[in-house]
Amino acid sequence: MTVSLNSKVLVVNKQRRAIDETTVYEALCDMCSGKACGIDMETLAPVSWSAWLELPIREGDQSIKTLHGPVRIPTVVGKFSYDRMHKRKLKNDNRGIAMRDGRICQYTGRFAPDGNVDHVVPRSRRGSDAWENKVWSSKEINSRKGNKTPEEAGLKLIRRPKAPPEIDACLLIPAKHPDWKYFLPSKSKV
């Protein structure tokens, strides 16, 4: 199975909580230098680089060829010198607005999984791209509102938009591999 060295690997801390994602290349470099350990997904135990080289490549595992033979690509690595949870700010983009507002239309209060971002004061009327001017809206409502203000469209915001606080980094990591589910929190709110 071919693997890209830019594919993603989950990074967990001392408490086995997801803190970041890295590339296969960086994960292998960190494992080789001793900055990280691979996580054997059968036992969920940390594995040193020398022991990792001896692990068999199971069906479904990705591997790379080396001078010493094929080496299994890790899906999760542990950086056990970290014990705290990294905090991150949401990006001020569609995904960030959706996460901040819980995919709830800020005009109707209804869940709008297929909604989009609405500028409260439309950009065509010099509205900014600041957090305080963006809300999640159902497509139907956003289309009806057009380039009007909420008052002109007969709409009322259920809450005033504002910049979100920093959140645990693990909440921003999407599960890109089935092995990651053991380390990521459930995202029932997202």
C-alpha atoms as one frame of an Amber mdcrd trajectory, in Angstrom:
protein
   0.000   0.000   0.000   1.469   3.360  -1.020   1.708   6.073   1.587   2.381
   9.775   1.362   4.852  11.139   3.882   2.443  14.081   4.217  -0.392  11.830
   5.445  -1.543  12.674   8.951  -0.622  10.977  12.230  -2.359  11.789  15.526
  -0.199  13.063  18.407  -1.281  12.217  21.980   0.046  13.478  25.307   0.947
  11.741  28.567  -2.734  11.235  29.432  -3.325   9.705  25.973  -5.426  12.700
  24.913  -5.124  14.009  21.355  -3.160  17.248  21.208  -2.270  17.675  17.547
  -1.745  16.014  14.230   1.533  15.760  12.361   2.817  14.277   9.121   4.112
  10.725   8.714   7.529  12.192   7.955   7.633  14.260  11.167   6.232  11.376
  13.238   8.920   8.983  11.989  11.651  11.600  12.607  10.336  12.191  16.154
  10.184   8.445  16.832  13.710   7.905  15.490  15.120  10.782  17.586  13.298
   9.679  20.755  10.960  12.694  20.926   7.936  10.432  20.427   6.913   6.794
  20.716   4.692   4.916  18.351   1.436   3.612  19.814   0.749  -0.060  19.127
  -2.971  -0.031  18.418  -3.432  -3.662  19.488  -2.298  -2.940  23.055  -2.445
   0.895  23.093   1.065   0.729  24.572   3.933   3.072  23.659   6.609   1.463
  21.504  10.180   2.751  21.167  11.747   3.196  17.742  13.901   0.055  18.002
  10.878  -2.032  19.016   8.765  -0.361  16.320  11.191  -1.590  13.657  10.475
  -5.160  14.802   6.666  -4.881  14.682   5.054  -6.961  11.957   3.096  -5.181
   9.270  -0.506  -6.298   9.618  -3.080  -6.495   6.887  -4.377  -2.977   6.257
  -1.259  -1.285   7.692   0.634   1.170   5.576   4.405   0.822   5.395   7.473
   2.376   3.860  10.490   0.604   2.436  13.821   1.180   4.154  17.302  -0.296
   3.817  16.411  -2.696   6.630  13.093  -3.737   5.133   9.530  -2.446   5.377
   8.518  -0.368   8.425   4.945   0.086   9.624   3.604   3.638   9.415   2.223
   4.779  12.778  -1.316   6.149  12.932  -0.803   7.536  16.463   2.358   8.688
  18.250   2.804   9.735  21.858   4.756  12.745  23.052   4.811  11.894  26.709
   6.713  14.985  27.834   3.438  16.888  27.290   0.875  16.638  30.052  -1.258
  19.716  29.388  -3.867  20.166  26.732  -3.029  22.671  24.031  -5.573  25.433
  23.531  -6.431  26.776  20.119  -8.638  29.446  18.664 -11.163  28.578  16.010
 -10.395  29.980  12.586 -12.702  32.746  11.475 -14.004  30.714   8.544 -17.127
  28.711   7.678 -16.110  25.734   9.847 -15.225  28.002  12.782 -18.545  29.857
  12.621 -20.407  26.526  12.370 -18.570  25.206  15.438 -19.062  28.400  17.436
 -22.813  28.449  16.714 -23.271  24.663  16.926 -24.754  24.647  13.393 -27.832
  26.329  14.854 -29.429  28.994  12.662 -28.973  32.200  14.622 -32.256  33.593
  13.289 -34.597  30.614  13.803 -32.872  28.610  16.545 -33.222  25.431  14.455
 -30.428  22.979  13.686 -29.131  23.731  10.179 -26.466  21.150   9.280 -26.392
  22.344   5.665 -26.465  26.035   6.546 -23.918  28.679   5.712 -22.351  31.844
   7.069 -24.354  35.058   6.983 -22.881  38.506   7.404 -25.242  40.353   9.750
 -24.351  43.643   8.052 -23.795  42.514   4.446 -20.351  42.980   2.946 -21.985
  44.902   0.088 -22.945  47.454   2.752 -19.476  47.668   4.278 -20.015  44.863
   6.749 -16.806  43.404   8.129 -15.506  39.844   8.201 -15.116  40.017  11.995
 -16.551  37.329  14.278 -19.032  39.897  15.550 -20.574  40.240  12.069 -20.865
  36.563  11.114 -23.483  34.006  12.157 -24.565  30.519  11.096 -27.807  30.628
   9.137 -30.027  28.177   7.309 -29.625  28.555   3.569 -33.315  29.427   3.178
 -33.122  32.292   5.698 -29.788  33.551   4.362 -31.176  33.563   0.822 -34.305
  35.413   1.961 -32.225  37.976   3.871 -29.968  38.679   0.887 -28.086  41.955
   1.279 -30.450  43.383   3.897 -29.812  43.889   7.571 -31.756  41.558   9.899
 -34.136  44.416  10.791 -34.865  45.169   7.127 -35.533  41.452   6.483 -37.808
  41.133   9.537 -35.346  38.857  11.354 -33.975  38.931  14.858 -30.764  37.295
  16.079 -31.224  34.809  18.911 -27.883  35.964  20.354 -25.278  38.561  19.556
 -22.266  37.053  17.727 -18.852  37.331  19.368 -15.387  35.858  19.068 -15.248
  32.404  20.682 -12.899  31.585  23.559  -9.918  29.278  23.070 -10.863  25.601
  23.211  -9.017  22.323  23.715  -7.063  21.532  20.553  -8.476  18.009  20.454
 -11.922  19.433  19.615 -10.534  20.806  16.355  -8.987  17.539  15.157 -11.207
  15.606  12.757 -10.903  11.783  12.910  -8.949  10.956   9.763  -8.245   7.346
  10.722 -10.318   4.746  12.627  -7.520   4.370  15.215  -7.950   8.007  16.244
 -11.392   7.391  17.784  -9.761   5.990  20.935  -8.085   9.339  21.630 -10.514
  11.974  20.379 -13.501  13.169  22.407 -16.940  12.529  21.010 -18.113  15.572
  19.054 -21.816  15.481  19.722 -21.957  19.298  19.780 -20.200  19.797  16.443
